[in-house]
């Protein structure tokens, strides 16, 4: 067994939509600080129903085999490695 530990950091939000926005933002910021952050695994839950989790990122494998989708779970555009609004120019 490896010595990997997961961090669970409870943060409250008034509804599921805002919880997902906050979680996406926090995951992207933390991912820029450390390669050990796995944004695709981020979920949110109601405070009194923490066993019912809602995914934050799509995380589907990309068709070219080059990683996983980084868009929100409910996106309507084609899956992409980076959100179009986050691409560097």
N, C-alpha and C positions, 0 to 999 in steps of 0.2 A: 504494500500500500504506500502511495506517495504522500508526502507531507504538503498537501494542498488544502487550503482553508477558504471557505466562502464567507463573504461579509454580507450580513443582512442589516440594512440601515433603514429603519422605519421612518418615513416622512409622510405627513398627512396632506391631503388635497381635498377640496370640496366635492369633486365628482370624478368619474372614470376618465373623462376626456382630459381634464387638467392634470390628473395623476399621470397619464401617459405622456403628456407634453413635458411635464417636469422630469419624469424618468428618462425620456429620450435626451433631453438637454443635459442632465447630470451624467448619463452614460457617455455621451459624446465628449464632454469636457474631461471626464476621468480617463477615457480611452486615449486622449491626447497626452495625458500625463504618464500613463503606464501601458505597456503592451499586454499586461496581464489582465486588463479589463475585457470582459466578453459581453459587449452590448447586446448581442443577439439573444442572450439568455435572460434579459431583464423582463420581469413581470410585475404587475401591480395587483393588489387585492383590496377588498373592503376590509376595514379595520376589524370588524366583528366576524368576518368570514375569510380568514387568511388562507384557508385550504383551497379556496376558489380563486385561481390566478388568471389574469388576463395578460396576454403577450403584448409587448410594447413595439417590438420590431418584427418585420416580416420574417427575416432570417432564412428564406428559401435558398437553396443552392442556385447559383447563377448558371445559365445554360452553357456558358463557355468553360465551366469548371474552374473559374477564377475567383472563387470566394462565395460570399453569401450576400443576400439582399440587405441593404442598410436602411431601407425605407420603412415608414410606420406600418404596422400590421394591417391597417385598413386602406392602404394606398390603392389607387386605380390605374396609375401609370405602370409601364413595364418595370419589372424588378431591375435594380441597379446597385452597383457597388457603393455609390455615394449619392446622397440626395442632390438633385440638380442645384439647389440653392446653396450647397456647401462646396461645390466644385471651385477649385482655385483657378484664377484666370492668368 
